[in-house]
Amino acid sequence: MLRLTLLLSMLCGPAFALSCKAPNFGENFNEAAAAEEVYSLMYGHIQPADPVPEYQEGKPREFVAAFIGKQLGGSGFSETVTLPVTVKTECVSAWCGPVPPFDEQMLVFIEQVGADLVLTSQACPGTYHLKPSLGQISAVRACMSALQCGAEEISAFADN
């Protein structure tokens, strides 16, 4: 019996998987609003300015991109701007956040780190929401006005 147990443990190896809760941009808004870090809520897309490093399992990536879009403030969206941002992927063991798709509209939290803007893609998603509907954009505008998302705004993101 002991041999069988040892054999099975050698064959199976450790069982490890990343477990993430389903992302909800409304809940992520509340987390960002409560964070010590400073975030800007933006709507737009990114274009790489640097070559994007090739994916290597478990290795974070970083590159410079241009963010083209609008910042959301208490009074609504700003004029369209083009800003340099550093895109970083974070990893948990072998699982890494994806590089956000280029030319795809998104709502995104961009962290202000000193004079730099940083878009971090985590292993468990939540810092950006692709292809938001008009209802979701309205919901996040309501969140911004109230400085938090309520149940109604959170439910606007429940299926995505």
RAKA-V268435 format. One record per backbone hydrogen bond with DSSP energy under -0.5 kcal/mol. NH is the residue of the N-H (numbers start at 1). CO is the residue of the C=O. Records with the same first field share a line. If there is no record, write none. Layout:
BEGIN
NH: CO / CO
END
This chain:
BEGIN
5: 1
6: 2
7: 3
8: 4
9: 5
10: 6
11: 7
12: 8
13: 9
16: 14
20: 18
28: 24
29: 25
30: 26
31: 27
32: 28
33: 29
34: 30
35: 31 / 32
38: 112
39: 37
40: 110
41: 72
42: 40 / 108
43: 70
44: 106
45: 68
47: 66
49: 64
50: 64
53: 51
58: 94
59: 56
60: 58
63: 87
65: 85
66: 47
67: 83
68: 45 / 66
69: 67 / 81
70: 43
72: 41
73: 71 / 76
76: 73
78: 71
81: 69
83: 67
85: 65
86: 117
87: 63 / 85
88: 86 / 119
89: 61
90: 121
92: 95
95: 92
97: 90 / 121
103: 46
104: 101
105: 103
106: 44
107: 129
108: 42
109: 127
110: 40 / 108
111: 109 / 118
112: 38
113: 111 / 116
114: 112
116: 113
118: 111
119: 86
120: 118
121: 88 / 119
122: 120
125: 123
129: 107
131: 105
137: 133
138: 134
139: 135
140: 136
141: 137
142: 138
143: 139
144: 140
145: 141
146: 142
147: 143
148: 143
154: 150
155: 151
156: 152
157: 153 / 154
158: 155
160: 157
END
